[in-house]
Amino acid sequence: MMNLLKRLCMVILISTFVILQILYINILVFRKGITKDTIKKGVAEVDFVEVLKQDNDENPLTSTKMDQIYEIAKKGNISTKSVDAFIRSEGVKDFANTYLNDLIDSIFSKEEKNITSEELKQVTTTAVNTAVDESGIPLPDSIKQSIILTVSQNSEKIISLLPTTQTITSIIDEKSIATIEFLFSSKLKIIFFGIVVVFILLLMVLTHSFYRFFFYHGIASVATACVSYLFSQTFTSEFLVTVFSENIGLKDFFIAISPTISNQFMLYSKIFLLISIVQFILFFGINYWQKSRSLHKSVNNEQ
C-alpha cells in the first residue's frame, strides 16, 4: 500500500512539474519574441491606410474612421492619394511604433498616455519628409506645408482618433492586465525556480537518491522541447492569415513578427532537447557507476 501511494505521489509530482515547466518556458519564449525591436518590425509591415479603413464599432482600436481623416484633408485641399502617402510614410510608422510601446507601458504603469498638439506637429513635420507617392516620388513642398498646416489646425480632432490608455483598458479588464503583468514579471521566474528546487528535494526524498531527478527532469525537458517545436511550427504565415483574416492590421503585424517568434521557439526546443540528453547521460552514467561500485564491493566482501 505504501509503495502504491509512493508511486501515485511520484506520478502526480512529475506530471505537475512537466506541465508547469512547459507553461513557464513557452511563456518565457513568447515574451522574448515580443521585444520592442520585434514590435517595430511588425509595425513597419502594417498598411495603416487599410487598417484605418476598417470599420468596427465593437473594437475602438480599429474604428478610427479613415473617412474622417479624408474630411479633415479636404479642408486643406489635400488629395486622398497625398493623405495615403503621408499615412504610409516611414515617419508615421516610426511614430506608431513609439506610441504603441508607450501605450503598452502606460497600461501597466496606469499612467494615461496622451499626445499633445505640439508633439503631433513635430511628428507631422518629420513624417511629411519621408512620405512618397505610389511612384516613389517625394510629395511636393506645397503639399507638405498643406499637410502640416491642416494637421496643426485640426490637431484636437486628429488626437481624438488615436487609441489611448483608456481605450485599451476598456477592452481589457484590470484582472487580465494584472495577469499579463505577472506573466511578464520577474516574480514568475523566482516562483518557477523555487518550484524546481522543491521538485528536486521531493524527488530525492521519494526515491532516496541524489541523482534520479536527472532522469525525471530529462522527461520534462523532452516534453518541453516537443511542445516548443510544435509552437515553432504553429507561428507560420499561413496559420496567422487564417486566424487574423478579418483584421488586416493584426494579420500584417503578426506575419511580420512570426519568423522571430517561431525561431525563438525552435531555439528553445533545441536547447531543452540538448538539456534532456545531458540529463539522461548523467543519470545513466551515475547509475552505472553506482551499480559497478556496489558490484565491486560485493566481490570484495566475498573474497
Secondary structure, DSSP 8 states (H G I E B T S, - for coil): -HHHHHHHHHHHHHHHHHHHHHHHHHHHHHHHHS-HHHHHHHHHT--HHHHHH---TT-GGG---HHHHHHHHHHTT--HHHHHHHHTSHHHHHHHHHHHHHHHHHHHHT------HHHHHHHHHHHHTT-B-TTS-B--HHHHHHHHHHHHHTHHHHHHHS--HHHHHHHS-HHHHHHHHHHTSHHHHHHHHHHHHHHHHHHHHHHT-SSTHHHHHHHHHHHHHHHHHHHHHHS-HHHHHHHTTT-HHHHHHHHHHHHHHHHHHHHHHHHHHHHHHHHHHHHHHHHHHHHHHHHHHHHHHH-
